Amino acid sequence: MMQHRFLTLITAVVLGTPAIGQQHFTLSGRIDGLQPGDTLRFERVIHPRWELEPAFDIVVKKAGTFRYRGTQEHDQHYLFTYHPKTGEARRCDRQGMQLILTDGDRLQLHGTADQIYYSTLTGGLYDDPLLAESLRLEDSLGMIRGNYAYEAQAAFARKDTAAGRKYEQLFNNFGYTNTSAPGFKRSAEADKAYAEAHPDGTLYLLLDKLPEITYEPLDQSRATYESYSPELKESYYGRLFDQLLRRMEQLANGQPAPDFTVISTTGQKLTKADFRGRHLLIYHWGLCPGSRYIDPFVRELYDKYHAQGFDVLGVTESIATIRQVHDNLPTGKKVSMPGVDDMRTALAGMLQHPWIEIETGTDHPDNKSLMESFFFTGWPFFILIGPDGTIQARGFFDAFEAAQAVLENQYGNTSAQ
């Protein structure tokens, strides 16, 4: 569940939720292999976009154990990372370990330094046996995938490129090619059992749901919120959930699209008004599997309807980075990755987009403001703006499918064959 919520993030939205007051908590752990001088670094997760900010460090004083007493302004979602005094943390399938702390919690971690991000959590909301089982099953899958990452790193270090690429491919394809395996089924069933046991919600379920508000149908998010208990609604994150819903109402289908001004990769200045009278698809793309998969379909849609009144505005961080990845791939040999049969061919298509592109990793603040205005939360993300300037679709793959339907209905009988 939440362990997989590593979306591509930009910056936090300021929603004005007030502080509640000081809360107290205790963190302790027995982690075999921890050494004096090792550091556990805790960062606050700023929702809904998963921006991280420093919180506190725990420096290990005694081998294999630690203890920390701290305070916070409200219930808090943290990500912690392990920084050994010597060497590096073992590579795995996640950027750190997540945990949620509330007032008076006494959380304990049990595990090993080599697999520290898969440690068992007890205390607070983690004493729920159904949640414990859900996390255990998720961690078991994570350890399998994480071992592929470790083996790939080890193979490349000893100059065994073939083995490195094999394990790298196993890592990248994990969760795409074997989702029907028993382990995935048991994990999904455990997630469902935990959610069904708490029809009025929990803080864990709320935080797991929070990023989805930014792209799922508004009525669906609103129904989820209404199912929460009064206490959960009044919590810090419950109020954040409600305020984010209100923000999404401004970006719902039928609402006027925000005005924008951007600078293209060729230096051209463009505004929303420049596309008046035409359908405009804003397409946020990158190196993710989803972008690699859907990119040919976006190009096909553009070729089919551009002459009839359809434009695409591509938004990515850095085209130079994508070109560098493309140029470093081997020639004359297919490199299969999630979403595509041949990575080099897929990236070549991305580098030849026929539409206007803008980059967010530049010194043009307006380009970044576009992402804020439309609240992009990952790749590939789509916003379809109608000829009248209103939003007709917004989201991930479902928004692209909606855009296809709109254009087919509008131009289907006159498109080039």
N, C-alpha and C positions, 0 to 999 in steps of 0.2 A: 504494500500500500504506500505509505508515505516515503519509504526508503527510495522509491523510484521517482520522486518528484524533483528531478533535476532539470527544470526547464531552462531554456535560454532566456536570460533576464537582462533588463536594461537599468532601471533605477526605480526606487520606491515612490509610490504616490503618497502625498501627504494628505491624510484624511482627517486629521484633527482630533483623533481619539484621545481623551484626557487620561492622565495618569491616575491610578487608584490609590497608591500609597506604597509603603515599603513592605515587601514580603521577605520572609526568611526561609532558607532551604539549606540542606546539607547534602553534599555529594561525597561518596566514598567508593572505593573499589579495591578488589583483589585481582590483579592482572599479572599472571606469571610472565616473567621476562622484563617487567619494568625495572629501570635502573635509576639510581639517584642522579638527578640532573636532567632527566627526561621531562618534557613539557607537554601537558595536555592543554590545547588552546581552544577556548570556547568563544564562539561568535554568535551574536543574535541574528536570527533570520527575520528580515523585515518583509512582511507580506504586503501585497499578494505576489510580488515579483521576485522574492527570494534574493534580495540584496543582503549582503552580510556586513555587519559592523562589529568591531572588537567588543568583547564583554569582559572576560577575565582569563588568566592563565593559572594553571595548577602545576607547580614544579615539584616533581617527585623527590621526597627526602629519604624514603626508606624503600629498599628494593621490594617490588611486588605489590605495593599498596600505596594508597593516597587517601586524603581526607580534606574536605574544603567546606567551610561555612560561608554562605554568601547572602546577599540581598538583591532584590530586583523590584522594579516599580509595579509590575503586574505579571500575570501568567506569561511565561515566555517560552518560545521555541528556540532551541539552540542547535548549532552544528559544532561538534568538537573534532579537532584533528590532532594527530599524534606526531610529536617532533622529538625523536630520540636525540640524546646528547651527542652520540656518535652515529654516523651512518644515516640511513633513511628508513622511513616506514615502508613496510612491505607493500607493494603495489596490489590494489584490489579493484573491485568493480564500483566503488563509490568514493566521493570526495571527502567523506567523513562520516561520523555517526550522529544521528539526530536524537534529541531527547526533549521532552516537555517538562517544565518545572512549574509547580504551583505553590501557593503559600503553605509552609510547613512541611513540604516534601522532604523525605530522607531517602534519596535514591542511591542504589548500590549497583556497581558494575562488576561482573565476574567474567573472566576470559583470559586470553593470552595476548602478549604484545604483538605477536605475528598476525593475529586475527582480531585485533582490538576493535575494529569497527563492527564486528559481529558479536560483541560481548552481550551477555544476558543482562537485562535491566530488571531490577525489582524495586518496589516502593512506588508510592503515588498511584497514578493510573495504570502503571505497568504490573500491578498486582492482580489485575483482571486476568484470569486464566485463559479466556478466549483471545484476548489481545496478545498474551504471551505466546500462545500457540501460533497465531498469525505471524508474529515477528520471527519466531523460531523457523518456520517453514520458509519465509522470505529470505532469512539469513542463510539457510542451507543452500538455496539456489544461488545466492550472492557469492558464497564461498566457492562454488563450482566455477562460476564465471570469473571470479577474482583470481582463481588459480591459473586460468588461461592467460590472464594479463601478466601474472608473475612469470609463467613459463615463457611467454613471448619476450619479456624483458631479459630474462636469463639467456635465451637463445641468441638474441641480438648482441648481447654483451660478449658472448663467446664467438661471434662472427658467423653463427649458423643462420643465415638469412632464410633458408627454406623452412626450417623449424619455426623461426620467429614469425614468418608470414602465416604458417599453418595455425599457430596458437592465436595470433592476432585475428585471423578470420573466424576462429571458433569463438573468440571473445565478442567480436562485432556481431556475429550472427546469433548469439545466444539470446533467446527470447523472441527471435523472428522465425527460426526454422524448427523449433522443438517445443512450441507452446502446448502441444497435445500430450507431452510427456506427463507421467503420473505426478511428478513433483509440482508442476505448474497447476495441475488440476487440484491437488490437495491444498496448495497455497490459496487458490481462488476460493475454494470452499471454506477455508478458515476465515478469510476476509469477510465473506458473506455471513458466516455464522456470528462473527463479532458485531457486524452492523445490524443484523436482525435482532440480536439480543438487546440492542439499545435504540429502539425506535424514536426516542426523544433526543438522540444524539449524545456525543461525548466530545470533549475538547480535542481528542485525537481525531475523531471523524470530521469535526469541523475544520481543523487545520488541513486535513487531507483533501477536503472539498474546496477549500478557499481558492486555490489557483484556478479551478474549473469555472468559477463565476465569470471570469474574464472572457470566456469563449463559448460556454454552453448556452442553450436557449434560456432566456431570462425567466420564463414562467417555471422552468424546471428548477432553477436556482432558488427562486422565490418559494416554491413548494417545499424544498429542503429546509430553508430557513424557518418557515412556518411550522415545520414538524419539531423544531428544537424546543427544549424545555425553557420556561421563563428564566431560570438561572443561567442557562447556557447563552441565551440571547443577551442577557445583561452582563456577561463576562466581557473582558477586554476584546477578545477576538470575535465574540458574538456581535458587538457593536461595530467592529471593523467589517464584518461580513455584511451587515445591514448597509453601512455607508458605501461599500463597494457595489452592492446591488443598485443603489441610487445612481452611482456613477455609470454603471452599465446601461441604465435606462436611457441615458443621453446618447448612447451609441447603438440603440436598438434599431431594428429594421423600420424604415419609415421616418426616422429622425433626420434632420438636416446634417449632412456630413460637416465636420469642423473645417474651417478655412485653413489653408496651408500655403506655405511658400517654400520651395526647395531649389537646390542648385544641382544640376545634373553632372555626370562625369565629364561632359564636354563643356561645362561652364554655363549652360543655359539656365536661366531663371524661370521657374514655372510656378503657377498658382492653381488653386482649385478652379478659378474662373476660366483658365485656358482649356479646360476639358468640358466646359458647359455645352450641353446638347449632344454629348456622346457618353457612352458607358465607359467607365474607368475602373479597371481592376488594379488595386494596389497590392503588389505581390512581394511579401517579405520572404526572402530566400537565403540559403546559406549552404554549408557543407553537410547538413544533417541528412540522415537516410530519407526522411520524408521529402525534402527538397529534391534530392537526386531522383526519387521515384516519380514525382509529379511534374517535374520540369518539362519533359517532352509533351505532356498533355496541355500545359499552359501555352507552349509554343504552337501546338496544333490549334488551340482555341484562338490564339492571336491571328494566325495565318487565315483561319476560316472566316473571321468576322471583322478584321481590322478595316477593310475597305467599306464595310457597311456602317461603321460608326462605333468601333470598339478600340480602346487603347489600354495598354498595360504600363504601369509605372513600377519598375523593379526597385526594390530596396534591399541592400545588403551591406555588410560591414566593410568589406575590402575585396574588390575584384582582384587586386594584385596578389592577395593571399591565395585565392582560388587558382589563379594562374600558376603560382609557385607550386602548389600541390599537384596540379596537372603536369607541369613540366618535370617534376621529380618522379613521376610514375614510370615504370618500365615500358618501353615501346615493344610492339610485336608480341605482347603477352597480356592476356586478360587478367585484370585484378577484380575479382568479384567482391562486392561489399553489399551490406543490407540496402535493399531498394533498387540495385542495379546489377546487371550482369558484368558490365565492364566499366570500371571507375573512370578511366581515361576518356572514354567516349562520352560518358555522362558529363564530365566537367568541360569537355570541348564544346558540348551543346550549350552549357551555361555561359561560356565565354563568348558565345556568338548570338546572344539574345538580340532580337530585332527591335526591341522597344527601348525607351529611355530608361536609363539607370541612374540611381543616386546611391551614394555611399554614406553610411552613418559614422564610419571611423575616420572622419575628416574634421577640419576646423570650421565646418559650416554648421552652426548651431541649429539652423532651421531644419536641417535634415533629421537631427535627433528629435526636434520638437514634433515632427510628423509622427514619430513612433509613440510619443507621449500622448498626442492628441487622439490617436486611434487605439491606444492601449495595446500595442503588440505584446504578446507574451511568449513568442517562440517562433520556430520555423517548421514548415512553411505556413504563413499566415496570410489571409486574404481579406480585402474589403472591396466590395463592389459598390460603386457610386453610380446612381442612375443619371440620365440626362438632365433631370430636374434638380440634381445636387443632393438627393437624399440617399441614405444608406439602404442598400437592397440585400446585402449579405455581409456577414463578418464572422470570421473564425478560421478553423483549420480546414481539413479536407471537406467537411460538410459544406463550408462556405463556397469552396470551389465548385462543388457539385451544384449548389444553388445558382451560382453564376452561370454555369453551363446551361441550366434549365431556363434562366431568364433570357440569355442570348439566343437560345434556340427558339424560344417563343417569339422573341422580337424580330430576329433576322433569319430564322431557319429556312424560309422559303426563298430567300434572295441571296443566300451565301454562295460563294464560289464552290463548284463541285470539282 
